[in-house]
Amino acid sequence: MLSYRHAYHAGNHADVLKHLVLMLCIEHMNSKDKAYTVVDSHAGAGFYALDAEQAKSTGEFVEGIGRLWERTNLPPPLKEYVAMVRALNGSATLRRYPGSPRVAAYQMRDNPQVRDTLRLCELHSTDFALLRRQFKTAGKRVSVEQADGFEVLKAVLPPPSRRGLVLIDPSYEVKSDYMKVAAAIKDSLKRFATGTYLVWHPMLPTIEANNLPDKLKKAGARHWLHATLCVRTAATKGHGMHGSGMFVVNPPWTLAAALEECLPYLANVLAQDSGANWKLDLLEQNTGKD
């Protein structure tokens, strides 16, 4: 079942949270002069036109990146995030929104001293074709494959450099995705215990969505961070997404402070009703820092 297209949701509140966390994590990876690999298991199309029919039909970006675009009082990490979207957008007018592949590629290093690599997986045939076109001139440092990201993780971990970041962001359009995400984290930690793993998850009034964070907390990580951002009151029935979360295994030591600065601001500015809120949980059982 491959009906999900992220073009309908690009730039919404969930993307703001996801790409802010991704940016901050890669920024920390860049603090060391040693190459790393980023694996995006469900990469999507890579770039999204906000004036296209898909994005216009939902208008979700208006309630996400659109609310941040012209603000002058952004906390420093959010100011950096919006500046990155502006640079990738290539215009003072908000017309396009970068997906996680472009966010990652924008920050990764490609020079004679350090050459980071990016591995992108996407199963949907249309989005795969668009993604491949986005990176057709990127060279060997970026690989794009039409593949099941969950299966690819089993083959590529640990990366040769022993430094790596994995983003797991499935559509969750089928219930089995929740089980696969938890299993992927558990298995990946056995293969590459020191990797940084980012899991995006929707907040929905379903058993599977509600249970996933607890399953991730029990996957065997000694250090994790869980950030949630709700923009409206949770529905008591139906399938409307009221917020989302980022679960980060082996997070950078700088991440919690940055999110403590940004999450209250986002909950206020992106609020759609009085039920908007945020939460940040952290478990640390070691003192190792990447």
N, C-alpha and C positions, 0 to 999 in steps of 0.2 A: 504494500500500500504506500504509494508515493504521491499523494495529492497535495501535500503541504508546500506552499511557496512563500518564502520569507518576504518577498517583495510587497506583500499586503501589510506587513508589520514593521518594515524597516524604519529605524529612527524612533521607535516608540519608547516608553519608559523602561521597558525591559532591556532594550538595546543600550540605553544610556547607562544603566547599571553594569551590564555585561562588559561593554567596551571601556568604561572607566576602570574597572577592575583589571581587564586584560592589559590596558595601557600601563597601569601602575606596576603590574607584575613584570612586564617586559622591560620597563624602565629600570627596575631593580636588577634584572638579569644583565643589563648593559653596564652595570657598575663594575663588572669584572672583565678583564681582557682575555677571556676564554670563550670560544665559540659555543653556541648552544643550538638546539633544534626545537622548533615549535611544530606541534602536530595539531591540526584542526580536524577533528573527526567528522564533523558535519558542517562543511564550509559554506554551503549555499552558493549564490551567484557571485559574491565578491563585491559588487557595487550595485546600488539601486537608484533608479531615477524616481524622484519624489513627485515629478509631474506626469508620471506614467499612470495608466488607468488603474493598475493594481493598488498603488499607494494612495491615489486620489479617492478611490472607492471607500477606503476605510478612514483615511485622514489621521491615522494613529500618530504619525510623526509630528503633527501639530501639537499634540499633548505631551510629546517627549522632547526631542532635540529642538523643536520649534519654540518651546517655552524658555530655552536657555540661550538661544541664538543671539539675541540682542541685549542680554542682561550684562550690566557692568559691575555687579557686586558678587561675582562668582568666587567661591573659595579657590585658592591656587590650583589644586588638582583638577577641578572642574574647568577652570579657565584654560588650563593646558589641554584638556580633553576637547573643548570647543575649538580651540586654536588648531588642533590636529584635524578635526572634521572640516574646518574652514580650508585648511591647506589641501586636504584630499578632495574637497568639493571644488576647489579651484575658482571660487566665486564668492563675492560678498553676499550674494543672494543664495539662500538655501534651496538648491535644486537636486542635489544628489546626496546619498548617504552611504558611507563605506561599511561593508560587512567586516566581520572579524579577520578575514584573510588580508584585507587592505590595511586594517589597523595594525596587524602584526608586521606586515611587510614594510610599512612606513617607519617603524621603529627599529627594525632589525638592521644589523650592520653588514656592510659588504665593502670591505677594503682589504688591502694586501696583508694587513696584520690580523684581522678577525673577519671571518666570513660565516655568519649564522645561516642556518638553513630552515626552510619552511616546507612542510608536507601537508597538502590539502586533499581531503577526501570528500566526495559528494556523489551520492547515488542517483539523484534525480537527473534524467538525461538532459532536460532543458537547462537546468541550473549548472550542470557540469559543463555543458558547451559554453555557457556564458563565462564561467569561472576560468576555463582554459583560455578563452580569448583574452581575459583580463591579464593573464600572466604569460602570454605567448612570447614576450621578449625578455622574460626574467632570467633566462639561463638555467644552469644546473642547480642553482641555490634554491629554486622553488620547483617542487614536483606537484603535479595535479593529476589525480587519478579518480576514475569512476569506480568507487569501491565502498564496501561497508566499513565505516570507520571503526566500529567495534572490533572487527576482525583484523584490521590493519594494525591496531595497537598491539596485538599479540605478536606481530612480526617485527615491529620497529623499536620496541623497548627492550633494553636501554639503548639510547642513541650512542653513536661512537664517541662523542665528546664527553659522555656521562654528565652532561648538563642538558636539561630539557624541560619544556613546558607543554602541557597537553590541555587543549580546550575541548570539552565534551558538551555538545549543545544540540541534541536531537530535537525533533519536532514534538515528540511525545504524543503524536497523533494516534498511536496504538499503545495500549496499556503495557505491552511487553517492553517498551522503551525504558520504563522505570526500573524494571528488573535488570535489564541489560546495563544500564548506567551503574547501578550498585555493583554488579558483577565485574564490570570493567575496571572500576576503581580498586576493588579487592585484588583482582588478578594483576593489574598494573603495578600495584605496590609490591607484589611478590617479585616482579621482574625488575623494577626500578624504584626502590624504596625512597630515594632522595629526590625524585622528580617533583615538579610543581604541577598540580592537577587542578584545573578550573572546571567546575560543573555548574552550568546554568540550569535552573529548574523553575517551572511555572508554579504560581500559587493559585490553586483551583479548589473548588468544593468537592474533591474526590478523595477516596481513600488512598489511591496510589500516589497522588501528589502530596498529600499530607504525611505519608509514611516515608517518603524518599529521604528527607534530611536525617531522620533517625537511622536509616539503613547506612547512609554514608558515614555517619559518626561511628558506626560499629564495623566499618570496613577494615580497620586495622591501622589507621594513621595515628601517629603519636602527636601530630601537630596539625590542627585545622582551624579554619576561620569560616564562619557562616554569616553572611550579610543578607538581610531581606529588606525590600522596599515595597510597601503597599501604597497604592495611590487612591484606593477607594475601599469602602466597606465590603467585606466578603459577602458574596451571595450565599443564601442558605440552600439553594438548589440551582441546577443548571450547570453550565460549563464556562461562565465568564471568568476571565483571569483578572484578579484584583491586584496582583503584584507578582514579584518574582524574587528569586534568591540566587546568590552566588556562593557555592561551597568550594572553598579553596584548601586543598591538602598541601602541606609544606609551604604556607604563604610566606612572602617576604616579611621580614620583621618590621618593615616600614608601613605595611598595608593597613593594619588596624587603625593607626593614628590618622592616616589619610581618609579612611572611610568614616571615622568618627567626626571628621570635619565636614564631610560631604553629605552623608546620609540625612542629617536633620534638614539641611538646606533643600535637598531633593524632595524629601517628604512634604515640605512646605510649598515649594514652587510647582511641583508636578501633581499636587493633590487635586483629585477630582471630586472629593467630598470630604466630610469631617472624619471619615474612617482612615485617612492616610496615616501611615506610621512607618517606623523603621526599627530594625533590631540588629545587634551585632553580638555574636557569641564567639568565644575563642577557647581553644584547648591547646596547651603547650606542655609537653612532657619532656622536652629536651631544650638545649640552648644552642644547638647548631644553627648557623646562619649561612645561607648560600652566598 
